[in-house]
């Protein structure tokens, strides 16, 4: 896709951050090719996150952590414009995505939200199989036509309006090493268990293991994760581990709550 990206006057881009220095500058520089209105909501960074944002003249709001969904909703509500693109600090708009979004705003918009595919990168390679591609996410939204879904994990935009697809990707660098795969599996399984419990879901017996086995087979075999080599195996394994831990922690939570009632 060819063309020169121009600043879009009616678009805001927002981020939520906490010690997110690694890819932030690259991400902000790409975003500044689309708009002058960029807002960063930070929950207490102690690295160079704020210095990078200040150097690039990005607006900053300090806000104690509210949770993924609520933090992003606050950022969206505090943006200057109704059309908002929300990104994570480890996500970078591709050059083609910048041009595609610019071209989109050169004509009347046909939808109330747009999804973009994500290129998820790990160990220096684009992971093209399993659940990591095309990994579509709704990120470009009319904030008057929806809101963030109030969940603890895997937050997403919800709207009753039309959602259309864009073709060009966001690059996503969410895991820096194998250790982070394990760390995030532990973190998100805890949030997932709490979310299931709050919804009235319960887990019994061998359910953690059956979920884990099904997850690994689906990602590594049925969705071709094996084609991504050892990285694909690690991703499928840790995703299965996260599934196991989520339902095991749900059982643990059930026992804890039951014991308090005695």
Secondary structure by P-SEA (a helix, b strand, c coil): cbbbbbbbccbbbbbbbcccccaaaaaaaaaaacccbbbbbbcccccaaaaaaaaabbbbbbbccccaaaaaaaaaaaccccbbbbbcccccccaaaaaaaaaaacccccccbbbbbbbccccccccccccccccccccccccccccccccccbbbbbbccbbbbbcbbbbbcccccaaaaaaaaaaaaaaaaaaaaaaccccccaaaaaaaaaaaaaaccccccccccaaaaaaaaaaaaaaaaaaaaaaaaaaaaaaaac
